[in-house]
Amino acid sequence: MCRILVIIADYRLAPQVKYPEPIEDVRDAIAWVAKNGDQITQETNIRADFDNIFVLGHSAGTIYTATLIFHPTLLAPELRSRIRGISLKSGMFRFPRDEHDPMKHVLLQLYGDWDTVDQNMPITLLNQASEGLLKSFPEIILFASEREPENVMVSNKELKETLEKKLGRQVPLTIMKGHNHISPHWALWSGAGEEWGEEVARWVHE
């Protein structure tokens, strides 16, 4: 049976840090794994292919992962070439200027002002992506919970449509039945609601 070595990265939180520092934390974690693969396998006695890295994000982690992949300069070509696939789960990719949005204060803490939000939110970066970046784009799958907030579901559908247009290929969006925004990870090893994890594992192995 093929197994998957999973490494869980962390990132610093706003307001102690500003954009793009949390995204750089994600990048640096991936870079550390790529650089220290031999040490990791020696200490764990697990064989792993560090030239084919898969990255999965959830919620804010999905926003940061998407930003890293879509951004023209944050990810060096030699590291980008090692990322075989990304799985974006329950993320937001467009942030409207809504004074009543509960995310407003968090966004402004992170980005500083609305112009910076508009210029650097994932959907803007994707729409502005160069042909060279798109040619080197990894495989991608999307997930959203059945009971996501409406704006999250709308944002995921927009991202799927934009990716398919830009990449010229189908991008699957799986709706995780029975789940709300935070429940998918809690379901793992519970015996119920684990289908999304099984789908990710099959996708990686394929």
C-alpha positions as CSV (number, residue, x, y, z in Angstrom):
1,M,0.0,0.0,0.0
2,C,1.3,3.4,-0.9
3,R,1.4,5.9,1.9
4,I,1.7,9.7,2.1
5,L,4.1,11.5,4.3
6,V,2.2,14.5,5.8
7,I,4.0,17.5,7.2
8,I,1.8,20.2,8.8
9,A,3.1,23.8,8.4
10,D,2.2,26.8,10.5
11,Y,2.3,30.5,9.8
12,R,2.3,33.7,11.9
13,L,-1.0,35.5,12.5
14,A,-2.2,39.1,11.9
15,P,-2.0,41.7,13.4
16,Q,1.5,40.7,14.5
17,V,2.5,40.3,10.9
18,K,1.4,41.9,7.6
19,Y,1.0,40.6,4.0
20,P,2.9,38.8,2.6
21,E,4.6,37.5,5.7
22,P,2.2,34.6,6.4
23,I,2.4,33.5,2.8
24,E,6.2,33.6,3.0
25,D,5.9,31.3,6.1
26,V,4.1,28.8,4.0
27,R,6.6,29.1,1.2
28,D,9.5,28.7,3.7
29,A,8.0,25.6,5.2
30,I,7.8,24.0,1.8
31,A,11.3,25.1,1.0
32,W,12.6,23.6,4.2
33,V,10.9,20.3,3.5
34,A,12.4,20.2,0.0
35,K,15.9,21.0,1.3
36,N,15.8,18.6,4.2
37,G,14.2,15.6,2.6
38,D,17.2,13.3,3.3
39,Q,17.2,14.2,7.0
40,I,13.4,13.7,7.2
41,T,13.5,10.3,5.7
42,Q,16.5,9.2,7.8
43,E,14.8,10.2,11.0
44,T,11.5,8.6,10.2
45,N,12.6,5.6,8.1
46,I,10.0,6.6,5.6
47,R,10.7,6.9,1.9
48,A,9.3,9.9,0.2
49,D,9.6,11.8,-3.1
50,F,10.5,15.4,-2.4
51,D,10.5,16.3,-6.1
52,N,6.7,15.8,-6.1
53,I,5.2,17.8,-3.3
54,F,1.5,18.2,-2.8
55,V,0.1,21.1,-0.8
56,L,-3.3,21.2,0.9
57,G,-4.8,24.3,2.5
58,H,-8.0,24.8,4.4
59,S,-9.8,28.1,5.0
60,A,-7.1,30.8,5.6
61,G,-4.5,28.2,4.7
62,T,-6.2,27.9,1.3
63,I,-6.1,31.6,0.8
64,Y,-2.3,31.6,1.6
65,T,-1.6,28.6,-0.6
66,A,-3.6,30.0,-3.5
67,T,-1.8,33.4,-3.1
68,L,1.6,31.7,-3.1
69,I,0.8,29.6,-6.3
70,F,-0.8,32.5,-8.2
71,H,1.7,35.2,-7.2
72,P,4.3,36.0,-9.9
73,T,7.4,36.3,-7.6
74,L,6.8,34.8,-4.2
75,L,7.6,31.3,-5.3
76,A,11.0,30.7,-6.9
77,P,11.0,28.6,-10.1
78,E,13.2,25.8,-8.6
79,L,10.7,25.4,-5.7
80,R,7.6,25.8,-7.9
81,S,8.9,22.9,-10.1
82,R,8.7,20.6,-7.1
83,I,5.1,21.3,-6.4
84,R,3.1,18.5,-8.2
85,G,-0.3,19.4,-7.0
86,I,-2.4,21.7,-4.8
87,S,-5.7,21.0,-3.0
88,L,-7.6,24.2,-2.1
89,K,-10.4,23.5,0.4
90,S,-13.0,25.9,1.7
91,G,-11.2,29.1,0.8
92,M,-12.2,32.6,-0.2
93,F,-10.5,34.0,-3.3
94,R,-12.3,37.4,-3.7
95,F,-12.8,39.9,-0.9
96,P,-15.5,42.5,-1.7
97,R,-15.3,46.0,-0.1
98,D,-18.1,45.4,2.3
99,E,-18.2,47.5,5.4
100,H,-20.5,45.0,7.0
101,D,-18.4,41.9,6.2
102,P,-17.1,40.3,9.5
103,M,-13.9,39.7,7.7
104,K,-13.3,43.4,7.1
105,H,-11.1,44.0,10.2
106,V,-9.0,40.9,9.7
107,L,-8.4,41.7,6.0
108,L,-7.3,45.3,6.9
109,Q,-5.1,44.0,9.7
110,L,-3.4,41.7,7.3
111,Y,-3.2,43.8,4.1
112,G,-3.2,47.3,5.5
113,D,-5.7,49.0,3.1
114,W,-8.3,48.1,0.6
115,D,-6.1,48.9,-2.4
116,T,-3.6,46.3,-1.2
117,V,-6.5,43.8,-0.7
118,D,-7.8,44.4,-4.2
119,Q,-4.3,44.0,-5.8
120,N,-3.3,40.9,-3.9
121,M,-6.4,38.8,-3.3
122,P,-6.1,35.4,-5.1
123,I,-8.6,36.0,-7.9
124,T,-6.7,39.2,-8.9
125,L,-3.4,37.4,-9.0
126,L,-4.8,34.5,-11.0
127,N,-6.4,36.9,-13.6
128,Q,-3.1,38.7,-14.0
129,A,-1.0,35.5,-14.1
130,S,1.5,35.4,-17.0
131,E,1.6,32.6,-19.7
132,G,4.9,31.4,-18.2
133,L,3.4,31.0,-14.8
134,L,0.3,29.2,-16.2
135,K,2.5,26.8,-18.2
136,S,4.2,25.7,-15.0
137,F,1.0,25.4,-13.0
138,P,0.6,22.3,-10.9
139,E,-2.4,19.9,-10.9
140,I,-5.2,21.3,-8.8
141,I,-8.4,20.1,-7.1
142,L,-11.0,22.2,-5.1
143,F,-13.2,21.3,-2.2
144,A,-16.1,23.1,-0.5
145,S,-18.3,21.9,2.3
146,E,-22.0,21.4,1.6
147,R,-22.9,23.9,4.3
148,E,-20.4,26.6,3.6
149,P,-21.3,30.3,4.0
150,E,-22.8,31.4,0.7
151,N,-19.9,33.8,-0.1
152,V,-17.4,30.9,0.2
153,M,-19.4,28.7,-2.2
154,V,-19.7,31.6,-4.7
155,S,-16.0,32.3,-4.5
156,N,-15.1,28.6,-5.1
157,K,-17.3,28.4,-8.2
158,E,-15.7,31.6,-9.5
159,L,-12.2,30.2,-8.9
160,K,-13.1,27.0,-10.7
161,E,-14.4,28.9,-13.7
162,T,-11.4,31.2,-13.8
163,L,-8.9,28.4,-13.5
164,E,-10.6,26.4,-16.3
165,K,-10.5,29.4,-18.6
166,K,-6.9,30.3,-17.8
167,L,-5.5,26.7,-17.8
168,G,-7.7,25.3,-20.6
169,R,-8.5,22.2,-18.6
170,Q,-11.1,20.9,-16.2
171,V,-10.6,21.7,-12.5
172,P,-12.7,19.5,-10.2
173,L,-14.7,21.0,-7.4
174,T,-15.9,18.4,-4.9
175,I,-18.8,19.3,-2.6
176,M,-18.2,17.6,0.8
177,K,-21.6,16.2,1.7
178,G,-22.8,16.8,5.2
179,H,-20.0,19.1,6.2
180,N,-19.8,22.7,7.4
181,H,-16.8,25.0,7.1
182,I,-14.8,23.5,9.9
183,S,-15.9,19.9,10.1
184,P,-13.9,18.1,7.4
185,H,-10.7,17.7,9.3
186,W,-12.5,16.7,12.5
187,A,-14.1,13.9,10.5
188,L,-10.8,12.1,9.7
189,W,-10.5,8.7,11.5
190,S,-14.0,9.1,12.7
191,G,-15.5,6.6,10.3
192,A,-17.9,9.1,8.8
193,G,-17.5,12.0,6.4
194,E,-13.9,10.9,5.4
195,E,-14.7,10.7,1.7
196,W,-12.9,13.9,0.9
197,G,-9.7,12.6,2.4
198,E,-9.9,9.4,0.5
199,E,-10.4,11.4,-2.7
200,V,-7.2,13.5,-1.9
201,A,-5.2,10.3,-1.3
202,R,-6.4,8.7,-4.6
203,W,-5.6,11.9,-6.5
204,V,-2.0,12.0,-5.0
205,H,-1.4,8.4,-5.9
206,E,-2.7,8.8,-9.4
